[in-house]
Amino acid sequence: MTWGKLLPLAVVAALMLLRLRRATREQPLRIGRLWVVPALVTLGIATALAVQPPPLAGWLAVLGGLPLGGAAGWHRGKLMRIRVDPATGELYQQASPAAAALLILIIFLRTGLRDMAGVSPGDHHPALLAILVTDGLMGFAVGLLILTRMEMYLRARRLLEGRGEPA
């Protein structure tokens, strides 16, 4: 990798570390709003796919990315700490450093895959493999976000119903 590719990664890593610092603080969890971010991202990706539909192989890559992202998302969701305040009954969440590290790993993996495919951000005629990787990562992102929030929602509901231990 060249400095031109490493610099953006360093910036992303620095921003993620700053976010990690904020995310590891406990904050209220509003389970009724857990669907918002996945819905917006899914809408954005669906719009991008509708505007520039991928070839059949691209659709297969999107579909292949969904379960992979879902598996990573479920694991990421399990890494989030959720508790019920006994005095107020309010839910609180706290991201784990491992959950943030997983996101950083995914970003580096995406960049590495694009590098292996020989694609640069300024390329106007990327290789088919790079298009397929990008399409697959779109599916991965949707699966990741939906299953992270789904796991958190299910666990939070169990906690509110008194059937689960703080996690």
Backbone bond lengths (Angstrom), bond angles and torsions (degrees), N, CA, C in turn:
res aa  C-N    CA-C-N  psi(-1)  N-CA   C-N-CA  omega(-1)  CA-C   N-CA-C  phi
1 M - - - 1.458 - - 1.520 109.69 -
2 T 1.314 115.00 144.16 1.457 120.71 179.62 1.533 109.76 -94.28
3 W 1.337 114.56 169.46 1.470 119.59 178.37 1.516 110.37 -60.96
4 G 1.332 117.43 -33.94 1.461 121.08 178.89 1.519 112.38 -61.72
5 K 1.320 116.97 -27.18 1.460 120.74 178.00 1.526 111.36 -93.25
6 L 1.313 116.69 -30.83 1.461 120.27 -178.77 1.524 112.56 -74.35
7 L 1.335 117.37 -35.43 1.457 120.62 -177.74 1.533 111.80 -60.02
8 P 1.346 119.28 -49.80 1.469 117.66 177.69 1.533 112.44 -60.59
9 L 1.329 116.54 -36.50 1.466 119.01 177.50 1.522 111.17 -63.88
10 A 1.315 116.44 -40.02 1.460 120.45 178.63 1.527 110.58 -64.13
11 V 1.325 116.80 -40.42 1.466 120.64 178.46 1.525 109.88 -64.67
12 V 1.333 117.01 -45.49 1.466 120.68 179.10 1.527 109.96 -61.72
13 A 1.313 117.28 -44.10 1.471 120.59 179.47 1.528 110.46 -61.67
14 A 1.329 117.22 -42.11 1.465 120.36 179.03 1.528 110.73 -63.44
15 L 1.336 116.85 -43.19 1.462 120.16 178.31 1.527 111.23 -64.62
16 M 1.322 116.01 -39.63 1.461 119.63 178.61 1.534 110.60 -65.52
17 L 1.319 116.97 -38.13 1.466 119.49 178.49 1.527 110.89 -66.17
18 L 1.339 116.81 -37.56 1.466 119.89 175.77 1.532 110.09 -65.04
19 R 1.320 115.90 -41.81 1.462 120.04 177.73 1.528 110.28 -64.70
20 L 1.310 115.50 -38.71 1.466 120.38 179.13 1.523 110.14 -58.95
21 R 1.316 115.96 -42.00 1.460 119.65 -179.38 1.530 110.35 -60.52
22 R 1.336 116.31 -42.02 1.458 120.06 179.01 1.530 111.07 -73.73
23 A 1.326 115.98 -39.49 1.460 120.60 -175.15 1.521 112.39 -69.79
24 T 1.318 117.77 -24.59 1.465 119.20 -178.60 1.528 112.00 -80.81
25 R 1.322 116.62 -3.00 1.464 119.54 172.49 1.522 108.11 -82.59
26 E 1.297 115.60 143.13 1.458 119.37 179.08 1.528 109.67 -69.29
27 Q 1.340 115.69 137.27 1.452 120.83 178.89 1.523 110.00 -143.34
28 P 1.327 117.06 157.70 1.465 119.56 -179.14 1.532 111.17 -59.87
29 L 1.320 115.57 144.84 1.466 121.94 177.35 1.518 107.48 -112.68
30 R 1.296 115.99 118.10 1.458 122.05 178.82 1.527 107.42 -104.99
31 I 1.330 116.02 96.66 1.463 118.93 -173.08 1.523 112.28 -65.30
32 G 1.312 117.30 -24.03 1.463 120.14 177.40 1.510 113.54 -69.85
33 R 1.317 116.95 -12.12 1.472 121.25 -179.32 1.520 113.34 -110.58
34 L 1.313 118.27 3.71 1.463 120.82 -177.84 1.525 112.71 -64.06
35 W 1.302 118.32 -21.58 1.465 122.09 -177.50 1.528 112.70 -80.50
36 V 1.323 118.85 -16.87 1.464 121.54 -170.18 1.527 112.62 -63.22
37 V 1.322 118.46 -53.85 1.466 120.68 -176.94 1.531 111.69 -63.05
38 P 1.345 119.11 -48.07 1.465 117.60 177.51 1.531 112.73 -59.73
39 A 1.332 116.99 -37.16 1.464 119.84 179.77 1.527 111.06 -65.42
40 L 1.324 117.16 -43.88 1.468 120.23 -179.96 1.529 111.45 -65.21
41 V 1.329 116.65 -43.35 1.468 120.09 179.64 1.526 110.16 -66.04
42 T 1.321 117.06 -42.81 1.465 120.77 178.62 1.522 110.39 -61.82
43 L 1.328 117.14 -42.49 1.467 120.85 177.57 1.530 110.78 -62.05
44 G 1.330 116.35 -43.49 1.464 119.78 179.10 1.515 112.28 -63.15
45 I 1.317 116.45 -43.45 1.467 120.06 -179.97 1.518 110.46 -69.16
46 A 1.336 117.52 -40.86 1.466 120.52 177.74 1.520 110.60 -61.67
47 T 1.321 116.72 -39.10 1.462 120.53 177.50 1.525 110.65 -64.50
48 A 1.323 116.48 -44.57 1.472 120.10 178.82 1.526 110.62 -61.07
49 L 1.322 117.22 -40.72 1.464 120.60 179.53 1.525 111.71 -70.52
50 A 1.334 117.27 -31.04 1.460 120.73 178.31 1.529 111.28 -73.25
51 V 1.321 116.19 -37.82 1.466 120.70 -179.42 1.524 110.99 -70.08
52 Q 1.319 116.57 -42.46 1.466 122.44 177.87 1.519 108.43 -127.15
53 P 1.334 117.36 80.06 1.468 119.07 -177.40 1.525 111.47 -62.37
54 P 1.322 116.05 135.76 1.462 118.89 178.42 1.535 110.21 -76.86
55 P 1.319 116.56 164.23 1.466 119.22 172.99 1.533 108.86 -68.39
56 L 1.318 116.84 174.14 1.462 121.09 -179.02 1.530 111.10 -53.13
57 A 1.324 117.15 -42.25 1.466 120.54 179.11 1.530 110.59 -62.38
58 G 1.321 117.22 -33.17 1.466 121.26 177.57 1.514 111.53 -67.97
59 W 1.337 116.99 -41.06 1.463 120.21 176.71 1.524 110.21 -63.31
60 L 1.332 116.26 -38.99 1.465 119.71 177.23 1.531 110.72 -64.23
61 A 1.343 116.27 -36.44 1.468 120.12 177.32 1.524 110.61 -66.12
62 V 1.341 116.68 -41.35 1.469 120.32 177.17 1.527 109.42 -60.09
63 L 1.327 115.93 -48.65 1.470 120.25 -179.67 1.531 111.81 -64.36
64 G 1.327 117.26 -34.73 1.460 120.51 177.28 1.516 112.33 -70.31
65 G 1.326 117.01 -31.92 1.463 121.01 179.24 1.513 113.13 -72.06
66 L 1.340 117.25 -28.21 1.466 120.53 -177.86 1.529 113.41 -57.88
67 P 1.341 119.79 -54.23 1.467 117.90 -178.77 1.526 113.18 -68.30
68 L 1.326 117.05 -31.67 1.468 118.85 177.46 1.527 110.02 -65.75
69 G 1.328 115.89 -45.56 1.462 120.14 176.65 1.511 111.54 -64.64
70 G 1.331 116.18 -37.53 1.457 120.23 178.03 1.519 112.06 -61.63
71 A 1.334 116.21 -43.48 1.469 120.02 178.73 1.530 110.50 -63.20
72 A 1.326 116.66 -44.19 1.468 119.94 177.98 1.526 110.44 -65.91
73 G 1.331 117.13 -38.02 1.457 121.31 179.93 1.514 112.36 -66.49
74 W 1.328 116.61 -41.23 1.469 119.97 178.69 1.528 109.27 -62.17
75 H 1.316 115.46 -43.94 1.471 119.57 178.76 1.532 110.12 -63.51
76 R 1.319 116.38 -43.21 1.466 120.62 179.05 1.528 110.53 -61.29
77 G 1.335 116.72 -42.23 1.462 120.57 178.63 1.524 112.07 -61.09
78 K 1.342 116.38 -39.03 1.467 120.69 179.50 1.532 111.07 -66.33
79 L 1.331 116.92 -23.69 1.456 120.16 179.78 1.534 112.29 -77.91
80 M 1.322 117.04 -14.91 1.460 120.64 179.68 1.530 109.38 -78.09
81 R 1.304 115.81 132.93 1.468 120.71 178.26 1.527 107.94 -86.73
82 I 1.328 116.05 129.97 1.464 121.70 178.85 1.520 107.65 -128.96
83 R 1.336 115.95 135.55 1.458 119.28 177.51 1.524 109.30 -143.50
84 V 1.321 114.07 158.15 1.459 121.71 175.07 1.517 107.53 -106.13
85 D 1.317 116.76 127.50 1.458 120.57 175.91 1.531 107.14 -70.13
86 P 1.346 117.42 119.32 1.472 119.24 -176.09 1.534 112.98 -64.07
87 A 1.311 117.00 -28.35 1.463 119.93 -177.37 1.526 111.87 -76.95
88 T 1.341 117.04 -40.02 1.466 120.18 -173.86 1.523 113.35 -108.21
89 G 1.325 117.47 -18.82 1.461 120.30 -175.86 1.517 113.21 78.46
90 E 1.341 117.15 6.12 1.462 121.78 -179.86 1.529 110.48 -79.54
91 L 1.324 115.04 148.13 1.462 121.02 176.53 1.519 110.35 -89.60
92 Y 1.330 114.99 143.94 1.466 121.40 175.31 1.519 108.41 -133.17
93 Q 1.325 115.33 146.80 1.449 120.72 177.92 1.521 109.74 -125.59
94 Q 1.300 114.05 153.62 1.459 120.30 175.82 1.519 106.60 -145.96
95 A 1.316 115.43 121.01 1.456 119.71 178.58 1.520 109.30 -70.00
96 S 1.298 114.53 146.62 1.460 117.62 176.59 1.522 108.69 -92.93
97 P 1.322 117.38 152.91 1.459 119.26 175.11 1.525 111.43 -57.89
98 A 1.321 117.50 -31.91 1.466 120.18 179.31 1.524 111.42 -65.53
99 A 1.348 117.79 -35.58 1.470 120.49 178.39 1.522 110.49 -65.17
100 A 1.320 116.94 -42.09 1.466 120.18 177.99 1.521 110.58 -68.27
101 A 1.325 116.67 -38.66 1.468 120.24 178.00 1.524 110.35 -62.64
102 L 1.341 116.82 -35.67 1.462 120.29 177.43 1.523 110.10 -62.31
103 L 1.328 117.86 -41.76 1.463 120.36 177.90 1.528 111.38 -63.70
104 I 1.318 116.55 -42.91 1.466 119.94 178.39 1.521 109.88 -62.06
105 L 1.323 117.30 -42.14 1.460 121.57 177.58 1.524 111.15 -60.10
106 I 1.329 116.96 -42.32 1.466 120.83 179.73 1.523 110.55 -63.01
107 I 1.318 117.29 -41.58 1.466 120.32 179.26 1.525 110.50 -63.66
108 F 1.322 116.96 -44.37 1.463 119.71 178.61 1.524 111.18 -65.89
109 L 1.325 117.01 -37.46 1.460 120.86 177.74 1.528 110.48 -63.26
110 R 1.326 116.34 -44.28 1.467 120.37 178.57 1.526 110.45 -59.56
111 T 1.321 115.95 -45.92 1.460 119.99 -179.62 1.523 110.62 -63.99
112 G 1.318 116.76 -41.98 1.458 120.33 178.54 1.515 112.16 -63.06
113 L 1.339 116.96 -40.79 1.462 120.14 178.13 1.524 111.35 -64.14
114 R 1.320 115.96 -42.33 1.470 119.03 178.59 1.531 109.94 -64.50
115 D 1.339 116.22 -37.64 1.460 119.83 179.31 1.529 109.99 -65.92
116 M 1.332 117.02 -41.94 1.459 120.42 178.83 1.528 111.08 -64.32
117 A 1.339 115.86 -31.68 1.464 119.79 179.78 1.520 111.45 -80.01
118 G 1.323 117.18 -8.06 1.460 121.03 177.28 1.508 114.10 79.13
119 V 1.330 117.48 33.80 1.462 121.04 -178.04 1.516 109.64 -111.95
120 S 1.312 115.58 134.76 1.454 122.48 173.34 1.512 107.80 -112.67
121 P 1.341 118.00 153.05 1.460 119.88 -178.99 1.526 113.60 -55.34
122 G 1.330 119.67 -29.85 1.456 122.23 -178.18 1.517 114.70 -88.27
123 D 1.319 118.33 -1.13 1.464 120.56 -179.28 1.519 110.57 -64.53
124 H 1.347 115.70 136.63 1.458 120.24 177.66 1.520 111.32 -99.13
125 H 1.304 118.58 -20.26 1.458 122.22 179.20 1.523 109.40 -129.19
126 P 1.333 116.46 72.05 1.461 119.12 -177.16 1.520 111.23 -67.68
127 A 1.281 115.51 156.59 1.456 121.62 178.46 1.522 109.59 -66.94
128 L 1.315 116.03 153.90 1.457 121.04 179.49 1.531 110.73 -57.51
129 L 1.311 116.78 -39.35 1.461 119.64 179.53 1.521 111.07 -59.07
130 A 1.313 117.26 -40.45 1.466 120.59 179.78 1.518 111.09 -65.61
131 I 1.327 116.55 -38.06 1.464 120.32 177.70 1.529 109.27 -64.00
132 L 1.326 115.73 -43.13 1.462 119.61 179.85 1.529 111.39 -64.28
133 V 1.328 116.85 -39.54 1.461 120.67 177.98 1.527 109.71 -62.95
134 T 1.313 116.72 -44.74 1.467 120.75 179.86 1.523 110.74 -64.11
135 D 1.337 116.95 -43.43 1.459 120.17 178.01 1.530 110.53 -61.32
136 G 1.316 116.32 -43.54 1.463 120.08 178.38 1.514 111.94 -62.54
137 L 1.328 116.68 -36.93 1.461 119.97 179.65 1.526 111.76 -70.72
138 M 1.331 116.56 -27.43 1.469 118.69 173.88 1.520 109.98 -64.37
139 G 1.321 116.36 -46.03 1.459 119.94 176.24 1.518 111.37 -62.41
140 F 1.326 115.88 -40.32 1.464 121.17 178.60 1.529 110.39 -58.94
141 A 1.330 117.28 -45.43 1.470 121.36 -178.31 1.524 111.04 -61.98
142 V 1.328 116.53 -43.31 1.468 120.01 179.47 1.532 109.99 -63.31
143 G 1.323 116.72 -47.91 1.464 120.20 179.22 1.518 111.91 -60.93
144 L 1.328 116.30 -42.06 1.468 121.42 -179.73 1.521 111.14 -59.39
145 L 1.326 116.55 -51.47 1.459 119.98 -176.02 1.525 112.24 -67.81
146 I 1.324 116.70 -43.85 1.459 119.06 -177.81 1.521 111.21 -64.14
147 L 1.331 117.23 -47.13 1.470 119.00 -176.08 1.521 112.52 -74.54
148 T 1.332 118.99 -28.70 1.468 120.18 173.64 1.515 109.14 -60.21
149 R 1.322 115.23 -51.12 1.463 120.00 -177.03 1.523 111.58 -69.00
150 M 1.339 117.77 -34.66 1.456 120.32 179.28 1.531 111.12 -65.14
151 E 1.328 115.98 -43.93 1.469 119.50 179.08 1.526 109.85 -62.98
152 M 1.318 117.13 -42.81 1.460 120.95 179.45 1.533 110.61 -63.50
153 Y 1.324 116.75 -42.14 1.461 121.25 -179.85 1.531 110.61 -61.50
154 L 1.326 116.44 -50.00 1.464 120.46 -178.17 1.530 111.43 -61.16
155 R 1.312 116.11 -42.87 1.468 119.81 -179.94 1.527 110.80 -67.36
156 A 1.332 116.99 -40.56 1.467 120.73 179.28 1.529 110.63 -64.21
157 R 1.335 117.32 -40.74 1.474 120.15 177.99 1.524 110.60 -62.12
158 R 1.332 116.93 -42.88 1.471 120.18 178.25 1.527 110.30 -61.02
159 L 1.330 116.12 -41.83 1.473 119.31 179.20 1.534 111.03 -63.51
160 L 1.319 116.43 -43.12 1.467 119.46 179.77 1.519 112.08 -65.35
161 E 1.319 116.01 -32.58 1.462 119.76 179.03 1.519 111.31 -83.29
162 G 1.337 117.83 -1.98 1.447 121.55 176.61 1.518 114.90 78.84
163 R 1.345 117.29 17.29 1.454 120.27 -178.38 1.518 113.02 -100.98
164 G 1.296 117.09 5.36 1.464 117.62 -176.66 1.512 111.99 -137.48
165 E 1.271 114.24 160.32 1.462 121.44 176.80 1.526 108.22 -88.86
166 P 1.330 118.72 151.56 1.471 119.63 174.20 1.520 109.81 -55.16
167 A 1.327 114.46 136.13 1.464 118.85 -177.94 1.500 110.95 -128.24
